[in-house]
Amino acid sequence: MTLSPTHPLRVAAAVIRRRAGDGGADELLLTQRPPGGVLGLQWEFPGGKIEPGESAERALEREIEEELGVRANAKRVVDTARHTYDHGVSVEIVFIECEIEAAEFRPSAAVHRVRWAKARDIDLDELLEADRAFVRRLRETG
């Protein structure tokens, strides 16, 4: 199948929160793509491709275990977005609130770095374009 705006690549993105140490706004878990390629070193919400016949929730749990080495429990879909990149790839992202069972990660080769950040502190220029509108909405709602 050719990926196009009418047949986008479907991906699940984990919205994982933790209480900030300063008692302020929650922090979000972000991962950085490895160097190289069109989207190298961009930050994103962890997750990945939804396989044919797989639910977004199951894909998310599988991807978090593969990428970060921890078990995740998908809770609820909080948003869905579509985006077409300049290089031609179209994606449909299902943002899913979830919890993880451990905070010590064992990142795979698909993850360059891991960090926690408050929505207001995320540099949108360093974030995947497809995730930016979602972060803007998080900033507005707190």
C-alpha positions as CSV (number, residue, x, y, z in Angstrom):
1,M,0.0,0.0,0.0
2,T,1.3,3.5,-0.8
3,L,1.1,5.9,2.1
4,S,-0.8,9.0,1.3
5,P,-3.0,11.5,3.1
6,T,-5.9,9.1,2.4
7,H,-3.9,6.0,3.6
8,P,-1.6,7.4,6.3
9,L,0.8,5.4,8.4
10,R,-1.1,4.7,11.7
11,V,1.0,5.1,14.9
12,A,0.2,5.0,18.6
13,A,1.9,7.7,20.8
14,A,2.1,7.3,24.6
15,V,1.1,10.1,26.8
16,I,2.9,9.2,30.0
17,R,2.9,11.6,32.9
18,R,4.7,11.9,36.2
19,R,4.4,14.4,39.0
20,A,7.1,17.1,38.8
21,G,9.5,17.3,41.6
22,D,8.8,20.9,42.2
23,G,5.1,20.3,42.7
24,G,4.2,22.1,39.5
25,A,2.7,20.8,36.3
26,D,3.1,17.2,35.4
27,E,6.0,16.1,33.2
28,L,5.7,14.1,30.0
29,L,7.9,11.3,28.8
30,L,9.6,12.1,25.5
31,T,12.1,10.0,23.4
32,Q,14.6,11.2,20.9
33,R,15.0,9.5,17.5
34,P,18.5,8.3,16.7
35,P,20.7,10.5,14.4
36,G,20.4,10.1,10.7
37,G,17.4,10.1,8.4
38,V,14.9,12.8,7.7
39,L,13.6,13.0,11.3
40,G,16.8,12.1,13.2
41,L,17.3,13.7,16.6
42,Q,13.7,14.9,16.8
43,W,11.9,14.4,20.1
44,E,8.5,12.6,20.1
45,F,6.1,10.8,22.3
46,P,7.2,7.2,22.6
47,G,5.3,4.6,20.6
48,G,5.2,3.4,17.0
49,K,3.5,1.8,14.1
50,I,0.1,0.1,14.5
51,E,0.3,-3.2,12.7
52,P,-2.6,-4.4,10.5
53,G,-5.3,-6.0,12.7
54,E,-3.8,-4.6,15.9
55,S,-5.6,-2.1,18.2
56,A,-3.9,1.2,18.9
57,E,-3.7,0.3,22.6
58,R,-2.1,-3.1,22.0
59,A,0.4,-1.5,19.6
60,L,1.3,1.1,22.2
61,E,1.9,-1.5,24.9
62,R,4.1,-3.6,22.5
63,E,6.1,-0.6,21.2
64,I,6.8,0.8,24.7
65,E,8.1,-2.6,25.8
66,E,10.2,-2.9,22.6
67,E,11.6,0.6,22.7
68,L,12.0,1.3,26.4
69,G,12.1,-2.2,28.0
70,V,9.1,-1.5,30.4
71,R,5.5,-2.6,30.5
72,A,2.8,-0.1,29.7
73,N,-0.9,-0.1,30.5
74,A,-2.9,1.8,27.9
75,K,-5.8,3.7,29.6
76,R,-7.7,5.9,27.1
77,V,-7.3,7.6,23.7
78,V,-7.0,11.4,24.4
79,D,-6.6,12.7,20.8
80,T,-6.0,11.7,17.2
81,A,-4.2,13.8,14.7
82,R,-3.1,13.6,11.0
83,H,0.0,15.2,9.5
84,T,1.7,15.1,6.2
85,Y,5.5,15.8,6.3
86,D,7.3,17.8,3.6
87,H,9.1,14.6,2.6
88,G,5.7,13.0,1.7
89,V,4.9,10.6,4.6
90,S,1.4,11.0,6.0
91,V,0.7,9.8,9.6
92,E,-2.3,9.4,11.7
93,I,-1.3,9.5,15.4
94,V,-3.5,8.1,18.2
95,F,-2.4,9.7,21.4
96,I,-3.1,7.3,24.3
97,E,-2.8,8.1,28.0
98,C,-1.0,5.3,29.7
99,E,1.0,4.2,32.7
100,I,4.3,2.4,32.9
101,E,5.2,-0.2,35.5
102,A,8.8,1.0,36.0
103,A,10.8,4.2,35.5
104,E,14.1,2.6,34.7
105,F,14.3,2.3,31.0
106,R,16.4,0.0,28.8
107,P,16.2,1.9,25.5
108,S,16.5,0.0,22.3
109,A,18.5,1.2,19.2
110,A,15.3,3.0,18.1
111,V,15.7,5.5,21.0
112,H,18.7,7.9,21.2
113,R,17.7,9.6,24.5
114,V,14.8,9.7,27.0
115,R,13.7,12.7,29.1
116,W,10.8,14.1,31.1
117,A,9.6,17.6,30.4
118,K,6.7,19.9,31.2
119,A,4.6,20.8,28.2
120,R,5.5,24.5,28.5
121,D,9.2,23.7,28.5
122,I,9.2,21.6,25.3
123,D,10.9,23.3,22.4
124,L,8.4,22.8,19.6
125,D,11.2,23.2,17.0
126,E,12.9,20.0,18.4
127,L,9.6,18.1,18.4
128,L,8.2,16.1,15.5
129,E,5.9,18.3,13.6
130,A,3.0,15.8,13.9
131,D,3.2,16.1,17.8
132,R,3.3,19.9,18.0
133,A,-0.4,20.7,17.9
134,F,-1.0,18.1,20.6
135,V,1.6,19.8,22.9
136,R,0.1,23.2,22.1
137,R,-3.3,21.9,23.3
138,L,-1.7,20.5,26.5
139,R,-0.2,23.9,27.2
140,E,-3.7,25.5,26.9
141,T,-5.4,23.0,29.2
142,G,-2.6,22.8,31.7
